[in-house]
Amino acid sequence: IYETRYAKISEPGQPPQQQPLPPPPPPQHRPPSETLSIHSSYDRNSTVTRTGLSTTPNIDYPSLYGKYLNGLGRLPVKPMKPEVRLVKLPFYTLLDELLKPTELVPQDNEKLQESPCVFALTPRQVEQIRNSRELQPGVRSVQVVLRICYTDTSCPQEDQYPPNIAVKVNHSYCSVPGYYPSNKPGVEP
């Protein structure tokens, strides 16, 4: 989850409002006992551990939503080792990491590939995103940012979006950044 570093200005062409903005909280790094994890052994009788951000009692996600979260089956997440590092985004501050960098592994030899990733938001994260739907002067927006890069671990990686990528969230397609053609025909940028 990322928060914009700069608040929206009130009117185009006017200087930004001089409202002091509080510094963003540091990124949440949770111990393994507090993380929300979906594991291949996930079944109906287990409860999902909540993050430390909420004071509400534990919620039994399997009983609320069945065995499948977001309509996806049991998918073991395959974190890469060593972990891929991403370059910092200049206009955003990292608030929380919903999913560790995960290798997108093709499931078959079809031209169209799918790599489902499962995660859940805490009630606080949902509220932060919901409050950012309407841009207001002097208020920073909070949003979920999907980042895709190469698996090189030697240095921080820049975002590399394939030109024909399609992203679905809860079975609905989302808009993705525009496609910028390469200088070489037939080669991905």
TORKOL-4160 file (C-alpha; in steps of 0.2 Angstrom, whole numbers, padded with zeros to 4 digits, m for minus):
189
<pt num="1" X="0000" Y="0000" Z="0000"/>
<pt num="2" X="0007" Y="0017" Z="m0005"/>
<pt num="3" X="0003" Y="0034" Z="0000"/>
<pt num="4" X="0006" Y="0049" Z="m0011"/>
<pt num="5" X="0020" Y="0060" Z="m0005"/>
<pt num="6" X="0012" Y="0076" Z="m0010"/>
<pt num="7" X="m0006" Y="0082" Z="m0007"/>
<pt num="8" X="m0017" Y="0087" Z="m0021"/>
<pt num="9" X="m0017" Y="0105" Z="m0025"/>
<pt num="10" X="m0034" Y="0115" Z="m0024"/>
<pt num="11" X="m0035" Y="0122" Z="m0041"/>
<pt num="12" X="m0024" Y="0119" Z="m0057"/>
<pt num="13" X="m0012" Y="0133" Z="m0059"/>
<pt num="14" X="m0013" Y="0139" Z="m0041"/>
<pt num="15" X="0001" Y="0135" Z="m0028"/>
<pt num="16" X="m0002" Y="0121" Z="m0016"/>
<pt num="17" X="m0010" Y="0125" Z="0000"/>
<pt num="18" X="0002" Y="0127" Z="0015"/>
<pt num="19" X="m0006" Y="0114" Z="0026"/>
<pt num="20" X="0007" Y="0105" Z="0037"/>
<pt num="21" X="0006" Y="0086" Z="0033"/>
<pt num="22" X="0011" Y="0074" Z="0046"/>
<pt num="23" X="0026" Y="0063" Z="0042"/>
<pt num="24" X="0020" Y="0045" Z="0035"/>
<pt num="25" X="0021" Y="0031" Z="0047"/>
<pt num="26" X="0036" Y="0019" Z="0044"/>
<pt num="27" X="0032" Y="0003" Z="0034"/>
<pt num="28" X="0024" Y="m0010" Z="0044"/>
<pt num="29" X="0036" Y="m0025" Z="0046"/>
<pt num="30" X="0027" Y="m0038" Z="0056"/>
<pt num="31" X="0034" Y="m0053" Z="0065"/>
<pt num="32" X="0029" Y="m0070" Z="0057"/>
<pt num="33" X="0016" Y="m0073" Z="0072"/>
<pt num="34" X="0006" Y="m0057" Z="0066"/>
<pt num="35" X="0006" Y="m0059" Z="0047"/>
<pt num="36" X="m0009" Y="m0063" Z="0037"/>
<pt num="37" X="m0004" Y="m0079" Z="0027"/>
<pt num="38" X="m0014" Y="m0090" Z="0015"/>
<pt num="39" X="m0005" Y="m0107" Z="0015"/>
<pt num="40" X="m0008" Y="m0123" Z="0005"/>
<pt num="41" X="m0014" Y="m0131" Z="0021"/>
<pt num="42" X="m0027" Y="m0118" Z="0023"/>
<pt num="43" X="m0044" Y="m0127" Z="0028"/>
<pt num="44" X="m0061" Y="m0123" Z="0035"/>
<pt num="45" X="m0057" Y="m0126" Z="0053"/>
<pt num="46" X="m0042" Y="m0114" Z="0054"/>
<pt num="47" X="m0042" Y="m0096" Z="0059"/>
<pt num="48" X="m0032" Y="m0082" Z="0051"/>
<pt num="49" X="m0021" Y="m0072" Z="0062"/>
<pt num="50" X="m0025" Y="m0054" Z="0061"/>
<pt num="51" X="m0012" Y="m0040" Z="0060"/>
<pt num="52" X="m0008" Y="m0029" Z="0075"/>
<pt num="53" X="m0016" Y="m0014" Z="0066"/>
<pt num="54" X="m0033" Y="m0018" Z="0072"/>
<pt num="55" X="m0041" Y="m0021" Z="0089"/>
<pt num="56" X="m0056" Y="m0031" Z="0083"/>
<pt num="57" X="m0056" Y="m0049" Z="0087"/>
<pt num="58" X="m0049" Y="m0063" Z="0076"/>
<pt num="59" X="m0061" Y="m0066" Z="0061"/>
<pt num="60" X="m0063" Y="m0084" Z="0055"/>
<pt num="61" X="m0061" Y="m0080" Z="0036"/>
<pt num="62" X="m0064" Y="m0098" Z="0030"/>
<pt num="63" X="m0082" Y="m0098" Z="0039"/>
<pt num="64" X="m0086" Y="m0081" Z="0031"/>
<pt num="65" X="m0079" Y="m0084" Z="0014"/>
<pt num="66" X="m0078" Y="m0103" Z="0012"/>
<pt num="67" X="m0061" Y="m0111" Z="0008"/>
<pt num="68" X="m0057" Y="m0098" Z="m0006"/>
<pt num="69" X="m0052" Y="m0080" Z="m0004"/>
<pt num="70" X="m0056" Y="m0069" Z="m0018"/>
<pt num="71" X="m0063" Y="m0084" Z="m0028"/>
<pt num="72" X="m0046" Y="m0092" Z="m0029"/>
<pt num="73" X="m0041" Y="m0109" Z="m0023"/>
<pt num="74" X="m0027" Y="m0114" Z="m0012"/>
<pt num="75" X="m0012" Y="m0107" Z="m0019"/>
<pt num="76" X="0005" Y="m0108" Z="m0010"/>
<pt num="77" X="0014" Y="m0092" Z="m0012"/>
<pt num="78" X="0032" Y="m0094" Z="m0018"/>
<pt num="79" X="0043" Y="m0081" Z="m0011"/>
<pt num="80" X="0060" Y="m0079" Z="m0021"/>
<pt num="81" X="0076" Y="m0081" Z="m0012"/>
<pt num="82" X="0086" Y="m0070" Z="m0011"/>
<pt num="83" X="0072" Y="m0057" Z="m0011"/>
<pt num="84" X="0071" Y="m0045" Z="m0025"/>
<pt num="85" X="0072" Y="m0027" Z="m0021"/>
<pt num="86" X="0062" Y="m0014" Z="m0030"/>
<pt num="87" X="0067" Y="0004" Z="m0033"/>
<pt num="88" X="0058" Y="0017" Z="m0022"/>
<pt num="89" X="0044" Y="0026" Z="m0031"/>
<pt num="90" X="0048" Y="0045" Z="m0031"/>
<pt num="91" X="0030" Y="0051" Z="m0028"/>
<pt num="92" X="0025" Y="0038" Z="m0016"/>
<pt num="93" X="0029" Y="0033" Z="0002"/>
<pt num="94" X="0027" Y="0014" Z="0006"/>
<pt num="95" X="0015" Y="0011" Z="0020"/>
<pt num="96" X="0014" Y="m0008" Z="0020"/>
<pt num="97" X="0018" Y="m0023" Z="0010"/>
<pt num="98" X="0003" Y="m0034" Z="0006"/>
<pt num="99" X="0013" Y="m0048" Z="m0003"/>
<pt num="100" X="0031" Y="m0052" Z="m0003"/>
<pt num="101" X="0039" Y="m0052" Z="m0020"/>
<pt num="102" X="0032" Y="m0068" Z="m0028"/>
<pt num="103" X="0039" Y="m0076" Z="m0044"/>
<pt num="104" X="0025" Y="m0077" Z="m0057"/>
<pt num="105" X="0027" Y="m0095" Z="m0063"/>
<pt num="106" X="0018" Y="m0100" Z="m0080"/>
<pt num="107" X="0006" Y="m0115" Z="m0077"/>
<pt num="108" X="0006" Y="m0122" Z="m0094"/>
<pt num="109" X="0012" Y="m0118" Z="m0112"/>
<pt num="110" X="m0003" Y="m0108" Z="m0117"/>
<pt num="111" X="0000" Y="m0091" Z="m0124"/>
<pt num="112" X="m0011" Y="m0083" Z="m0111"/>
<pt num="113" X="m0004" Y="m0085" Z="m0094"/>
<pt num="114" X="m0012" Y="m0083" Z="m0077"/>
<pt num="115" X="m0003" Y="m0081" Z="m0060"/>
<pt num="116" X="m0016" Y="m0078" Z="m0046"/>
<pt num="117" X="m0010" Y="m0070" Z="m0030"/>
<pt num="118" X="m0020" Y="m0070" Z="m0015"/>
<pt num="119" X="m0020" Y="m0057" Z="m0001"/>
<pt num="120" X="m0032" Y="m0049" Z="0011"/>
<pt num="121" X="m0033" Y="m0031" Z="0018"/>
<pt num="122" X="m0035" Y="m0027" Z="0036"/>
<pt num="123" X="m0050" Y="m0016" Z="0041"/>
<pt num="124" X="m0038" Y="m0001" Z="0044"/>
<pt num="125" X="m0031" Y="m0003" Z="0026"/>
<pt num="126" X="m0048" Y="m0004" Z="0019"/>
<pt num="127" X="m0053" Y="0012" Z="0028"/>
<pt num="128" X="m0037" Y="0021" Z="0022"/>
<pt num="129" X="m0041" Y="0016" Z="0004"/>
<pt num="130" X="m0059" Y="0020" Z="0005"/>
<pt num="131" X="m0055" Y="0037" Z="0012"/>
<pt num="132" X="m0044" Y="0041" Z="m0003"/>
<pt num="133" X="m0058" Y="0038" Z="m0016"/>
<pt num="134" X="m0062" Y="0057" Z="m0018"/>
<pt num="135" X="m0046" Y="0068" Z="m0019"/>
<pt num="136" X="m0047" Y="0082" Z="m0007"/>
<pt num="137" X="m0035" Y="0097" Z="m0007"/>
<pt num="138" X="m0022" Y="0095" Z="0006"/>
<pt num="139" X="m0025" Y="0076" Z="0008"/>
<pt num="140" X="m0014" Y="0062" Z="0003"/>
<pt num="141" X="m0021" Y="0047" Z="m0006"/>
<pt num="142" X="m0018" Y="0029" Z="m0001"/>
<pt num="143" X="m0019" Y="0016" Z="m0015"/>
<pt num="144" X="m0013" Y="m0002" Z="m0018"/>
<pt num="145" X="0001" Y="m0002" Z="m0031"/>
<pt num="146" X="0005" Y="m0018" Z="m0041"/>
<pt num="147" X="0023" Y="m0019" Z="m0045"/>
<pt num="148" X="0031" Y="m0031" Z="m0058"/>
<pt num="149" X="0050" Y="m0033" Z="m0061"/>
<pt num="150" X="0063" Y="m0045" Z="m0067"/>
<pt num="151" X="0070" Y="m0057" Z="m0054"/>
<pt num="152" X="0088" Y="m0050" Z="m0054"/>
<pt num="153" X="0093" Y="m0049" Z="m0035"/>
<pt num="154" X="0110" Y="m0040" Z="m0039"/>
<pt num="155" X="0102" Y="m0023" Z="m0038"/>
<pt num="156" X="0085" Y="m0014" Z="m0035"/>
<pt num="157" X="0074" Y="m0017" Z="m0050"/>
<pt num="158" X="0063" Y="m0005" Z="m0059"/>
<pt num="159" X="0045" Y="m0009" Z="m0064"/>
<pt num="160" X="0044" Y="m0019" Z="m0080"/>
<pt num="161" X="0026" Y="m0021" Z="m0086"/>
<pt num="162" X="0023" Y="m0033" Z="m0100"/>
<pt num="163" X="0015" Y="m0024" Z="m0115"/>
<pt num="164" X="0000" Y="m0035" Z="m0115"/>
<pt num="165" X="m0003" Y="m0037" Z="m0097"/>
<pt num="166" X="m0021" Y="m0038" Z="m0090"/>
<pt num="167" X="m0025" Y="m0037" Z="m0071"/>
<pt num="168" X="m0040" Y="m0044" Z="m0063"/>
<pt num="169" X="m0045" Y="m0040" Z="m0045"/>
<pt num="170" X="m0060" Y="m0050" Z="m0038"/>
<pt num="171" X="m0064" Y="m0056" Z="m0056"/>
<pt num="172" X="m0065" Y="m0038" Z="m0063"/>
<pt num="173" X="m0052" Y="m0031" Z="m0075"/>
<pt num="174" X="m0042" Y="m0016" Z="m0069"/>
<pt num="175" X="m0034" Y="m0002" Z="m0079"/>
<pt num="176" X="m0015" Y="m0003" Z="m0081"/>
<pt num="177" X="m0002" Y="0009" Z="m0086"/>
<pt num="178" X="m0001" Y="0013" Z="m0104"/>
<pt num="179" X="0010" Y="0004" Z="m0117"/>
<pt num="180" X="0025" Y="0013" Z="m0123"/>
<pt num="181" X="0032" Y="0005" Z="m0139"/>
<pt num="182" X="0050" Y="m0001" Z="m0140"/>
<pt num="183" X="0062" Y="0007" Z="m0153"/>
<pt num="184" X="0064" Y="m0011" Z="m0160"/>
<pt num="185" X="0049" Y="m0019" Z="m0168"/>
<pt num="186" X="0043" Y="m0035" Z="m0160"/>
<pt num="187" X="0054" Y="m0033" Z="m0144"/>
<pt num="188" X="0046" Y="m0029" Z="m0127"/>
<pt num="189" X="0052" Y="m0012" Z="m0120"/>
